[in-house]
Amino acid sequence: VKTEGFKRLCDPRKLACFAGVVPFEQQSGTSLRTKPRVSKMADMTLKSVLQMAAMRAVRMQNDLRIYYLRKVEEGKNKMSVLNAVRNKLIHIAMALIKNQTNYKNRLQLS
């Protein structure tokens, strides 16, 4: 609905910016640098849906959980890794729509 059937926002990077999951660095010349932060002008309903999907994705046995656990072990902040998972979900969804395929979990449980 937000993308009008993926006609208005068909690029995953633009959709990620619209959803507010891409961090931007703020700087003024060379003297002022801040930590990268996500935009406050994002579509909050889409962002909250992605948040719930990302939280569920890292609890299931899949590639995103492995990514999440690996990044947390490296010392990354859990919320910033969850934000990266939201971004990955957008990219996966857009790739599936573009290729008109279904998602296949590549994780093999033994």
Backbone atoms as SQL, in Angstrom:
CREATE TABLE atoms (id INTEGER PRIMARY KEY, chain TEXT, resi INTEGER, resn TEXT, atom TEXT, x REAL, y REAL, z REAL);
INSERT INTO atoms VALUES
  (1, 'A', 1, 'VAL', 'N', 0.826, -1.184, 0.000),
  (2, 'A', 1, 'VAL', 'CA', 0.000, 0.000, 0.000),
  (3, 'A', 1, 'VAL', 'C', 0.872, 1.250, 0.000),
  (4, 'A', 2, 'LYS', 'N', 1.917, 1.246, 0.820),
  (5, 'A', 2, 'LYS', 'CA', 2.784, 2.421, 0.936),
  (6, 'A', 2, 'LYS', 'C', 3.529, 2.709, -0.358),
  (7, 'A', 3, 'THR', 'N', 3.802, 1.661, -1.137),
  (8, 'A', 3, 'THR', 'CA', 4.573, 1.840, -2.373),
  (9, 'A', 3, 'THR', 'C', 3.690, 1.822, -3.612),
  (10, 'A', 4, 'GLU', 'N', 2.377, 1.774, -3.419),
  (11, 'A', 4, 'GLU', 'CA', 1.401, 1.706, -4.517),
  (12, 'A', 4, 'GLU', 'C', 1.694, 0.514, -5.427),
  (13, 'A', 5, 'GLY', 'N', 1.782, -0.647, -4.831),
  (14, 'A', 5, 'GLY', 'CA', 2.038, -1.871, -5.583),
  (15, 'A', 5, 'GLY', 'C', 3.454, -1.933, -6.131),
  (16, 'A', 6, 'PHE', 'N', 4.392, -1.355, -5.428),
  (17, 'A', 6, 'PHE', 'CA', 5.801, -1.294, -5.815),
  (18, 'A', 6, 'PHE', 'C', 6.008, -0.566, -7.136),
  (19, 'A', 7, 'LYS', 'N', 5.134, 0.416, -7.400),
  (20, 'A', 7, 'LYS', 'CA', 5.305, 1.265, -8.582),
  (21, 'A', 7, 'LYS', 'C', 5.944, 2.594, -8.206),
  (22, 'A', 8, 'ARG', 'N', 5.635, 3.094, -7.019),
  (23, 'A', 8, 'ARG', 'CA', 6.187, 4.381, -6.594),
  (24, 'A', 8, 'ARG', 'C', 7.612, 4.229, -6.078),
  (25, 'A', 9, 'LEU', 'N', 7.855, 3.240, -5.268),
  (26, 'A', 9, 'LEU', 'CA', 9.195, 2.979, -4.732),
  (27, 'A', 9, 'LEU', 'C', 9.616, 1.581, -5.165),
  (28, 'A', 10, 'CYS', 'N', 10.339, 1.491, -6.270),
  (29, 'A', 10, 'CYS', 'CA', 10.738, 0.174, -6.777),
  (30, 'A', 10, 'CYS', 'C', 12.217, -0.110, -6.533),
  (31, 'A', 11, 'ASP', 'N', 12.945, 0.843, -5.969),
  (32, 'A', 11, 'ASP', 'CA', 14.352, 0.642, -5.638),
  (33, 'A', 11, 'ASP', 'C', 14.445, 0.327, -4.143),
  (34, 'A', 12, 'PRO', 'N', 15.123, -0.773, -3.760),
  (35, 'A', 12, 'PRO', 'CA', 15.181, -1.131, -2.337),
  (36, 'A', 12, 'PRO', 'C', 15.877, -0.078, -1.472),
  (37, 'A', 13, 'ARG', 'N', 16.846, 0.629, -2.025),
  (38, 'A', 13, 'ARG', 'CA', 17.525, 1.663, -1.242),
  (39, 'A', 13, 'ARG', 'C', 16.590, 2.837, -0.942),
  (40, 'A', 14, 'LYS', 'N', 15.787, 3.208, -1.922),
  (41, 'A', 14, 'LYS', 'CA', 14.834, 4.303, -1.706),
  (42, 'A', 14, 'LYS', 'C', 13.754, 3.891, -0.714),
  (43, 'A', 15, 'LEU', 'N', 13.311, 2.643, -0.818),
  (44, 'A', 15, 'LEU', 'CA', 12.311, 2.145, 0.129),
  (45, 'A', 15, 'LEU', 'C', 12.885, 2.088, 1.537),
  (46, 'A', 16, 'ALA', 'N', 14.147, 1.702, 1.658),
  (47, 'A', 16, 'ALA', 'CA', 14.793, 1.652, 2.976),
  (48, 'A', 16, 'ALA', 'C', 14.907, 3.059, 3.569),
  (49, 'A', 17, 'CYS', 'N', 15.213, 4.047, 2.753),
  (50, 'A', 17, 'CYS', 'CA', 15.255, 5.435, 3.231),
  (51, 'A', 17, 'CYS', 'C', 13.871, 5.891, 3.655),
  (52, 'A', 18, 'PHE', 'N', 12.846, 5.544, 2.854),
  (53, 'A', 18, 'PHE', 'CA', 11.474, 5.910, 3.164),
  (54, 'A', 18, 'PHE', 'C', 11.019, 5.272, 4.476),
  (55, 'A', 19, 'ALA', 'N', 11.477, 4.043, 4.723),
  (56, 'A', 19, 'ALA', 'CA', 11.098, 3.327, 5.940),
  (57, 'A', 19, 'ALA', 'C', 11.923, 3.755, 7.146),
  (58, 'A', 20, 'GLY', 'N', 13.000, 4.486, 6.919),
  (59, 'A', 20, 'GLY', 'CA', 13.798, 4.993, 8.027),
  (60, 'A', 20, 'GLY', 'C', 14.745, 3.976, 8.624),
  (61, 'A', 21, 'VAL', 'N', 15.277, 3.084, 7.808),
  (62, 'A', 21, 'VAL', 'CA', 16.204, 2.081, 8.337),
  (63, 'A', 21, 'VAL', 'C', 17.638, 2.309, 7.862),
  (64, 'A', 22, 'VAL', 'N', 17.880, 3.379, 7.128),
  (65, 'A', 22, 'VAL', 'CA', 19.228, 3.674, 6.645),
  (66, 'A', 22, 'VAL', 'C', 19.824, 4.775, 7.505),
  (67, 'A', 23, 'PRO', 'N', 20.956, 4.500, 8.155),
  (68, 'A', 23, 'PRO', 'CA', 21.573, 5.547, 8.976),
  (69, 'A', 23, 'PRO', 'C', 22.320, 6.565, 8.114),
  (70, 'A', 24, 'PHE', 'N', 22.202, 7.836, 8.485),
  (71, 'A', 24, 'PHE', 'CA', 22.887, 8.912, 7.788),
  (72, 'A', 24, 'PHE', 'C', 23.852, 9.585, 8.746),
  (73, 'A', 25, 'GLU', 'N', 25.031, 9.901, 8.239),
  (74, 'A', 25, 'GLU', 'CA', 26.023, 10.608, 9.034),
  (75, 'A', 25, 'GLU', 'C', 25.825, 12.101, 8.819),
  (76, 'A', 26, 'GLN', 'N', 25.845, 12.860, 9.904),
  (77, 'A', 26, 'GLN', 'CA', 25.702, 14.309, 9.818),
  (78, 'A', 26, 'GLN', 'C', 27.062, 14.937, 10.037),
  (79, 'A', 27, 'GLN', 'N', 27.450, 15.819, 9.118),
  (80, 'A', 27, 'GLN', 'CA', 28.720, 16.504, 9.300),
  (81, 'A', 27, 'GLN', 'C', 28.621, 17.911, 8.742),
  (82, 'A', 28, 'SER', 'N', 29.426, 18.762, 9.291),
  (83, 'A', 28, 'SER', 'CA', 29.504, 20.144, 8.850),
  (84, 'A', 28, 'SER', 'C', 30.974, 20.443, 8.577),
  (85, 'A', 29, 'GLY', 'N', 31.356, 20.366, 7.320),
  (86, 'A', 29, 'GLY', 'CA', 32.761, 20.560, 6.995),
  (87, 'A', 29, 'GLY', 'C', 33.595, 19.418, 7.531),
  (88, 'A', 30, 'THR', 'N', 34.691, 19.739, 8.165),
  (89, 'A', 30, 'THR', 'CA', 35.549, 18.691, 8.735),
  (90, 'A', 30, 'THR', 'C', 35.544, 18.725, 10.255),
  (91, 'A', 31, 'SER', 'N', 34.868, 19.710, 10.841),
  (92, 'A', 31, 'SER', 'CA', 34.974, 19.883, 12.284),
  (93, 'A', 31, 'SER', 'C', 33.928, 19.111, 13.082),
  (94, 'A', 32, 'LEU', 'N', 32.789, 18.813, 12.501),
  (95, 'A', 32, 'LEU', 'CA', 31.701, 18.215, 13.274),
  (96, 'A', 32, 'LEU', 'C', 31.283, 16.900, 12.639),
  (97, 'A', 33, 'ARG', 'N', 31.448, 15.842, 13.351),
  (98, 'A', 33, 'ARG', 'CA', 30.996, 14.530, 12.884),
  (99, 'A', 33, 'ARG', 'C', 30.200, 13.872, 14.016),
  (100, 'A', 34, 'THR', 'N', 29.061, 13.366, 13.672),
  (101, 'A', 34, 'THR', 'CA', 28.233, 12.675, 14.656),
  (102, 'A', 34, 'THR', 'C', 28.088, 11.214, 14.258),
  (103, 'A', 35, 'LYS', 'N', 27.575, 10.424, 15.187),
  (104, 'A', 35, 'LYS', 'CA', 27.290, 9.026, 14.886),
  (105, 'A', 35, 'LYS', 'C', 26.188, 8.967, 13.831),
  (106, 'A', 36, 'PRO', 'N', 26.272, 8.011, 12.913),
  (107, 'A', 36, 'PRO', 'CA', 25.178, 7.866, 11.947),
  (108, 'A', 36, 'PRO', 'C', 23.872, 7.530, 12.665),
  (109, 'A', 37, 'ARG', 'N', 22.820, 8.209, 12.268),
  (110, 'A', 37, 'ARG', 'CA', 21.499, 7.998, 12.876),
  (111, 'A', 37, 'ARG', 'C', 20.450, 7.868, 11.798),
  (112, 'A', 38, 'VAL', 'N', 19.350, 7.211, 12.141),
  (113, 'A', 38, 'VAL', 'CA', 18.257, 7.057, 11.186),
  (114, 'A', 38, 'VAL', 'C', 17.401, 8.319, 11.208),
  (115, 'A', 39, 'SER', 'N', 16.690, 8.536, 10.111),
  (116, 'A', 39, 'SER', 'CA', 15.881, 9.740, 9.959),
  (117, 'A', 39, 'SER', 'C', 14.629, 9.685, 10.826),
  (118, 'A', 40, 'LYS', 'N', 14.252, 10.822, 11.387),
  (119, 'A', 40, 'LYS', 'CA', 13.013, 10.913, 12.163),
  (120, 'A', 40, 'LYS', 'C', 11.810, 11.178, 11.254),
  (121, 'A', 41, 'MET', 'N', 12.062, 11.447, 9.978),
  (122, 'A', 41, 'MET', 'CA', 10.989, 11.757, 9.032),
  (123, 'A', 41, 'MET', 'C', 10.479, 10.505, 8.317),
  (124, 'A', 42, 'ALA', 'N', 10.803, 9.346, 8.829),
  (125, 'A', 42, 'ALA', 'CA', 10.429, 8.079, 8.206),
  (126, 'A', 42, 'ALA', 'C', 8.942, 7.797, 8.396),
  (127, 'A', 43, 'ASP', 'N', 8.449, 6.868, 7.603),
  (128, 'A', 43, 'ASP', 'CA', 7.080, 6.395, 7.747),
  (129, 'A', 43, 'ASP', 'C', 7.060, 5.443, 8.942),
  (130, 'A', 44, 'MET', 'N', 6.506, 5.902, 10.043),
  (131, 'A', 44, 'MET', 'CA', 6.579, 5.145, 11.298),
  (132, 'A', 44, 'MET', 'C', 5.756, 3.864, 11.290),
  (133, 'A', 45, 'THR', 'N', 4.665, 3.821, 10.536),
  (134, 'A', 45, 'THR', 'CA', 3.886, 2.587, 10.503),
  (135, 'A', 45, 'THR', 'C', 4.657, 1.488, 9.766),
  (136, 'A', 46, 'LEU', 'N', 5.293, 1.854, 8.663),
  (137, 'A', 46, 'LEU', 'CA', 6.101, 0.884, 7.929),
  (138, 'A', 46, 'LEU', 'C', 7.308, 0.453, 8.756),
  (139, 'A', 47, 'LYS', 'N', 7.889, 1.399, 9.463),
  (140, 'A', 47, 'LYS', 'CA', 9.049, 1.098, 10.302),
  (141, 'A', 47, 'LYS', 'C', 8.673, 0.153, 11.442),
  (142, 'A', 48, 'SER', 'N', 7.511, 0.334, 12.034),
  (143, 'A', 48, 'SER', 'CA', 7.103, -0.541, 13.135),
  (144, 'A', 48, 'SER', 'C', 6.776, -1.947, 12.633),
  (145, 'A', 49, 'VAL', 'N', 6.203, -2.050, 11.442),
  (146, 'A', 49, 'VAL', 'CA', 5.945, -3.378, 10.867),
  (147, 'A', 49, 'VAL', 'C', 7.264, -4.089, 10.586),
  (148, 'A', 50, 'LEU', 'N', 8.226, -3.355, 10.048),
  (149, 'A', 50, 'LEU', 'CA', 9.544, -3.943, 9.792),
  (150, 'A', 50, 'LEU', 'C', 10.241, -4.327, 11.092),
  (151, 'A', 51, 'GLN', 'N', 10.036, -3.545, 12.141),
  (152, 'A', 51, 'GLN', 'CA', 10.634, -3.855, 13.444),
  (153, 'A', 51, 'GLN', 'C', 10.114, -5.187, 13.972),
  (154, 'A', 52, 'MET', 'N', 8.793, -5.387, 13.891),
  (155, 'A', 52, 'MET', 'CA', 8.208, -6.646, 14.360),
  (156, 'A', 52, 'MET', 'C', 8.688, -7.818, 13.510),
  (157, 'A', 53, 'ALA', 'N', 8.795, -7.597, 12.195),
  (158, 'A', 53, 'ALA', 'CA', 9.269, -8.665, 11.308),
  (159, 'A', 53, 'ALA', 'C', 10.729, -9.007, 11.601),
  (160, 'A', 54, 'ALA', 'N', 11.546, -8.000, 11.868),
  (161, 'A', 54, 'ALA', 'CA', 12.963, -8.237, 12.161),
  (162, 'A', 54, 'ALA', 'C', 13.127, -8.962, 13.489),
  (163, 'A', 55, 'MET', 'N', 12.343, -8.568, 14.496),
  (164, 'A', 55, 'MET', 'CA', 12.431, -9.241, 15.793),
  (165, 'A', 55, 'MET', 'C', 12.026, -10.705, 15.674),
  (166, 'A', 56, 'ARG', 'N', 11.028, -10.980, 14.866),
  (167, 'A', 56, 'ARG', 'CA', 10.598, -12.363, 14.655),
  (168, 'A', 56, 'ARG', 'C', 11.636, -13.138, 13.843),
  (169, 'A', 57, 'ALA', 'N', 12.247, -12.471, 12.870),
  (170, 'A', 57, 'ALA', 'CA', 13.222, -13.139, 12.001),
  (171, 'A', 57, 'ALA', 'C', 14.459, -13.578, 12.766),
  (172, 'A', 58, 'VAL', 'N', 14.886, -12.804, 13.744),
  (173, 'A', 58, 'VAL', 'CA', 16.094, -13.186, 14.485),
  (174, 'A', 58, 'VAL', 'C', 15.807, -14.257, 15.527),
  (175, 'A', 59, 'ARG', 'N', 14.546, -14.562, 15.770),
  (176, 'A', 59, 'ARG', 'CA', 14.202, -15.647, 16.701),
  (177, 'A', 59, 'ARG', 'C', 14.073, -16.985, 16.002),
  (178, 'A', 60, 'MET', 'N', 13.881, -16.966, 14.692),
  (179, 'A', 60, 'MET', 'CA', 13.706, -18.205, 13.937),
  (180, 'A', 60, 'MET', 'C', 15.059, -18.738, 13.482),
  (181, 'A', 61, 'GLN', 'N', 15.104, -20.006, 13.097),
  (182, 'A', 61, 'GLN', 'CA', 16.337, -20.611, 12.589),
  (183, 'A', 61, 'GLN', 'C', 16.468, -20.268, 11.103),
  (184, 'A', 62, 'ASN', 'N', 17.206, -19.202, 10.790),
  (185, 'A', 62, 'ASN', 'CA', 17.400, -18.795, 9.410),
  (186, 'A', 62, 'ASN', 'C', 18.698, -18.005, 9.268),
  (187, 'A', 63, 'ASP', 'N', 18.954, -17.523, 8.067),
  (188, 'A', 63, 'ASP', 'CA', 20.181, -16.789, 7.783),
  (189, 'A', 63, 'ASP', 'C', 20.257, -15.477, 8.568),
  (190, 'A', 64, 'LEU', 'N', 19.122, -14.828, 8.758),
  (191, 'A', 64, 'LEU', 'CA', 19.123, -13.547, 9.464),
  (192, 'A', 64, 'LEU', 'C', 19.492, -13.716, 10.937),
  (193, 'A', 65, 'ARG', 'N', 19.092, -14.812, 11.534),
  (194, 'A', 65, 'ARG', 'CA', 19.475, -15.077, 12.934),
  (195, 'A', 65, 'ARG', 'C', 20.983, -15.269, 13.046),
  (196, 'A', 66, 'ILE', 'N', 21.547, -16.028, 12.115),
  (197, 'A', 66, 'ILE', 'CA', 22.996, -16.241, 12.122),
  (198, 'A', 66, 'ILE', 'C', 23.717, -14.915, 11.955),
  (199, 'A', 67, 'TYR', 'N', 23.241, -14.069, 11.049),
  (200, 'A', 67, 'TYR', 'CA', 23.830, -12.737, 10.840),
  (201, 'A', 67, 'TYR', 'C', 23.742, -11.904, 12.112),
  (202, 'A', 68, 'TYR', 'N', 22.557, -11.909, 12.735),
  (203, 'A', 68, 'TYR', 'CA', 22.329, -11.130, 13.952),
  (204, 'A', 68, 'TYR', 'C', 23.274, -11.567, 15.070),
  (205, 'A', 69, 'LEU', 'N', 23.344, -12.869, 15.311),
  (206, 'A', 69, 'LEU', 'CA', 24.199, -13.385, 16.386),
  (207, 'A', 69, 'LEU', 'C', 25.677, -13.121, 16.117),
  (208, 'A', 70, 'ARG', 'N', 26.093, -13.219, 14.859),
  (209, 'A', 70, 'ARG', 'CA', 27.488, -12.961, 14.511),
  (210, 'A', 70, 'ARG', 'C', 27.854, -11.508, 14.775),
  (211, 'A', 71, 'LYS', 'N', 26.980, -10.577, 14.399),
  (212, 'A', 71, 'LYS', 'CA', 27.260, -9.155, 14.590),
  (213, 'A', 71, 'LYS', 'C', 27.241, -8.777, 16.070),
  (214, 'A', 72, 'VAL', 'N', 26.352, -9.372, 16.844),
  (215, 'A', 72, 'VAL', 'CA', 26.303, -9.091, 18.283),
  (216, 'A', 72, 'VAL', 'C', 27.561, -9.633, 18.959),
  (217, 'A', 73, 'GLU', 'N', 28.025, -10.803, 18.513),
  (218, 'A', 73, 'GLU', 'CA', 29.278, -11.356, 19.048),
  (219, 'A', 73, 'GLU', 'C', 30.470, -10.460, 18.735),
  (220, 'A', 74, 'GLU', 'N', 30.427, -9.780, 17.587),
  (221, 'A', 74, 'GLU', 'CA', 31.504, -8.866, 17.209),
  (222, 'A', 74, 'GLU', 'C', 31.499, -7.602, 18.049),
  (223, 'A', 75, 'GLY', 'N', 30.443, -7.393, 18.831),
  (224, 'A', 75, 'GLY', 'CA', 30.379, -6.237, 19.709),
  (225, 'A', 75, 'GLY', 'C', 29.495, -5.120, 19.212),
  (226, 'A', 76, 'LYS', 'N', 28.737, -5.368, 18.167),
  (227, 'A', 76, 'LYS', 'CA', 27.826, -4.340, 17.648),
  (228, 'A', 76, 'LYS', 'C', 26.632, -4.175, 18.582),
  (229, 'A', 77, 'ASN', 'N', 26.060, -3.000, 18.569),
  (230, 'A', 77, 'ASN', 'CA', 24.868, -2.704, 19.352),
  (231, 'A', 77, 'ASN', 'C', 23.699, -3.524, 18.804),
  (232, 'A', 78, 'LYS', 'N', 22.915, -4.126, 19.691),
  (233, 'A', 78, 'LYS', 'CA', 21.814, -4.984, 19.254),
  (234, 'A', 78, 'LYS', 'C', 20.780, -4.235, 18.423),
  (235, 'A', 79, 'MET', 'N', 20.491, -2.997, 18.773),
  (236, 'A', 79, 'MET', 'CA', 19.499, -2.237, 18.017),
  (237, 'A', 79, 'MET', 'C', 20.009, -1.856, 16.634),
  (238, 'A', 80, 'SER', 'N', 21.299, -1.559, 16.511),
  (239, 'A', 80, 'SER', 'CA', 21.824, -1.230, 15.188),
  (240, 'A', 80, 'SER', 'C', 21.875, -2.473, 14.298),
  (241, 'A', 81, 'VAL', 'N', 22.130, -3.634, 14.891),
  (242, 'A', 81, 'VAL', 'CA', 22.103, -4.875, 14.120),
  (243, 'A', 81, 'VAL', 'C', 20.674, -5.193, 13.714),
  (244, 'A', 82, 'LEU', 'N', 19.717, -4.952, 14.600),
  (245, 'A', 82, 'LEU', 'CA', 18.312, -5.169, 14.266),
  (246, 'A', 82, 'LEU', 'C', 17.887, -4.231, 13.141),
  (247, 'A', 83, 'ASN', 'N', 18.420, -3.018, 13.131),
  (248, 'A', 83, 'ASN', 'CA', 18.147, -2.079, 12.051),
  (249, 'A', 83, 'ASN', 'C', 18.718, -2.606, 10.733),
  (250, 'A', 84, 'ALA', 'N', 19.897, -3.227, 10.786),
  (251, 'A', 84, 'ALA', 'CA', 20.481, -3.826, 9.589),
  (252, 'A', 84, 'ALA', 'C', 19.637, -5.003, 9.098),
  (253, 'A', 85, 'VAL', 'N', 19.055, -5.741, 10.024),
  (254, 'A', 85, 'VAL', 'CA', 18.164, -6.844, 9.651),
  (255, 'A', 85, 'VAL', 'C', 16.921, -6.291, 8.963),
  (256, 'A', 86, 'ARG', 'N', 16.386, -5.179, 9.463),
  (257, 'A', 86, 'ARG', 'CA', 15.240, -4.546, 8.794),
  (258, 'A', 86, 'ARG', 'C', 15.598, -4.167, 7.369),
  (259, 'A', 87, 'ASN', 'N', 16.797, -3.626, 7.186),
  (260, 'A', 87, 'ASN', 'CA', 17.254, -3.245, 5.850),
  (261, 'A', 87, 'ASN', 'C', 17.382, -4.479, 4.958),
  (262, 'A', 88, 'LYS', 'N', 17.898, -5.572, 5.509),
  (263, 'A', 88, 'LYS', 'CA', 18.025, -6.807, 4.741),
  (264, 'A', 88, 'LYS', 'C', 16.652, -7.368, 4.362),
  (265, 'A', 89, 'LEU', 'N', 15.682, -7.246, 5.256),
  (266, 'A', 89, 'LEU', 'CA', 14.329, -7.711, 4.937),
  (267, 'A', 89, 'LEU', 'C', 13.743, -6.955, 3.750),
  (268, 'A', 90, 'ILE', 'N', 13.984, -5.651, 3.714),
  (269, 'A', 90, 'ILE', 'CA', 13.501, -4.847, 2.583),
  (270, 'A', 90, 'ILE', 'C', 14.165, -5.314, 1.294),
  (271, 'A', 91, 'HIS', 'N', 15.485, -5.505, 1.335),
  (272, 'A', 91, 'HIS', 'CA', 16.197, -5.927, 0.136),
  (273, 'A', 91, 'HIS', 'C', 15.767, -7.322, -0.325),
  (274, 'A', 92, 'ILE', 'N', 15.544, -8.224, 0.621),
  (275, 'A', 92, 'ILE', 'CA', 15.079, -9.570, 0.266),
  (276, 'A', 92, 'ILE', 'C', 13.691, -9.505, -0.360),
  (277, 'A', 93, 'ALA', 'N', 12.791, -8.741, 0.256),
  (278, 'A', 93, 'ALA', 'CA', 11.424, -8.632, -0.266),
  (279, 'A', 93, 'ALA', 'C', 11.404, -8.031, -1.668),
  (280, 'A', 94, 'MET', 'N', 12.197, -6.996, -1.880),
  (281, 'A', 94, 'MET', 'CA', 12.222, -6.363, -3.202),
  (282, 'A', 94, 'MET', 'C', 12.819, -7.306, -4.253),
  (283, 'A', 95, 'ALA', 'N', 13.824, -8.090, -3.881),
  (284, 'A', 95, 'ALA', 'CA', 14.415, -9.047, -4.819),
  (285, 'A', 95, 'ALA', 'C', 13.410, -10.137, -5.178),
  (286, 'A', 96, 'LEU', 'N', 12.652, -10.598, -4.192),
  (287, 'A', 96, 'LEU', 'CA', 11.647, -11.626, -4.456),
  (288, 'A', 96, 'LEU', 'C', 10.552, -11.112, -5.381),
  (289, 'A', 97, 'ILE', 'N', 10.152, -9.868, -5.183),
  (290, 'A', 97, 'ILE', 'CA', 9.111, -9.282, -6.033),
  (291, 'A', 97, 'ILE', 'C', 9.636, -9.066, -7.441),
  (292, 'A', 98, 'LYS', 'N', 10.865, -8.569, -7.555),
  (293, 'A', 98, 'LYS', 'CA', 11.456, -8.318, -8.869),
  (294, 'A', 98, 'LYS', 'C', 11.615, -9.614, -9.662),
  (295, 'A', 99, 'ASN', 'N', 12.088, -10.679, -8.995),
  (296, 'A', 99, 'ASN', 'CA', 12.319, -11.961, -9.667),
  (297, 'A', 99, 'ASN', 'C', 11.087, -12.848, -9.707),
  (298, 'A', 100, 'GLN', 'N', 10.020, -12.452, -9.017),
  (299, 'A', 100, 'GLN', 'CA', 8.772, -13.209, -8.931),
  (300, 'A', 100, 'GLN', 'C', 9.026, -14.655, -8.488),
  (301, 'A', 101, 'THR', 'N', 9.732, -14.780, -7.356),
  (302, 'A', 101, 'THR', 'CA', 10.029, -16.091, -6.796),
  (303, 'A', 101, 'THR', 'C', 9.598, -16.132, -5.340),
  (304, 'A', 102, 'ASN', 'N', 9.683, -17.301, -4.749),
  (305, 'A', 102, 'ASN', 'CA', 9.402, -17.485, -3.331),
  (306, 'A', 102, 'ASN', 'C', 10.717, -17.545, -2.565),
  (307, 'A', 103, 'TYR', 'N', 10.643, -17.216, -1.277),
  (308, 'A', 103, 'TYR', 'CA', 11.841, -17.244, -0.425),
  (309, 'A', 103, 'TYR', 'C', 12.178, -18.688, -0.067),
  (310, 'A', 104, 'LYS', 'N', 13.455, -19.027, -0.209),
  (311, 'A', 104, 'LYS', 'CA', 13.927, -20.345, 0.184),
  (312, 'A', 104, 'LYS', 'C', 14.988, -20.158, 1.246),
  (313, 'A', 105, 'ASN', 'N', 14.755, -20.715, 2.412),
  (314, 'A', 105, 'ASN', 'CA', 15.725, -20.647, 3.485),
  (315, 'A', 105, 'ASN', 'C', 16.897, -21.550, 3.152),
  (316, 'A', 106, 'ARG', 'N', 18.098, -20.978, 3.099),
  (317, 'A', 106, 'ARG', 'CA', 19.283, -21.755, 2.734),
  (318, 'A', 106, 'ARG', 'C', 19.885, -22.480, 3.922),
  (319, 'A', 107, 'LEU', 'N', 19.347, -22.273, 5.098),
  (320, 'A', 107, 'LEU', 'CA', 19.889, -22.896, 6.301),
  (321, 'A', 107, 'LEU', 'C', 19.489, -24.366, 6.342),
  (322, 'A', 108, 'GLN', 'N', 20.468, -25.227, 6.503),
  (323, 'A', 108, 'GLN', 'CA', 20.220, -26.661, 6.599),
  (324, 'A', 108, 'GLN', 'C', 20.410, -27.095, 8.042),
  (325, 'A', 109, 'LEU', 'N', 19.356, -27.551, 8.678),
  (326, 'A', 109, 'LEU', 'CA', 19.454, -28.032, 10.057),
  (327, 'A', 109, 'LEU', 'C', 19.783, -29.521, 10.036),
  (328, 'A', 110, 'SER', 'N', 20.741, -29.901, 10.871),
  (329, 'A', 110, 'SER', 'CA', 21.108, -31.327, 10.907),
  (330, 'A', 110, 'SER', 'C', 20.727, -31.956, 12.218);
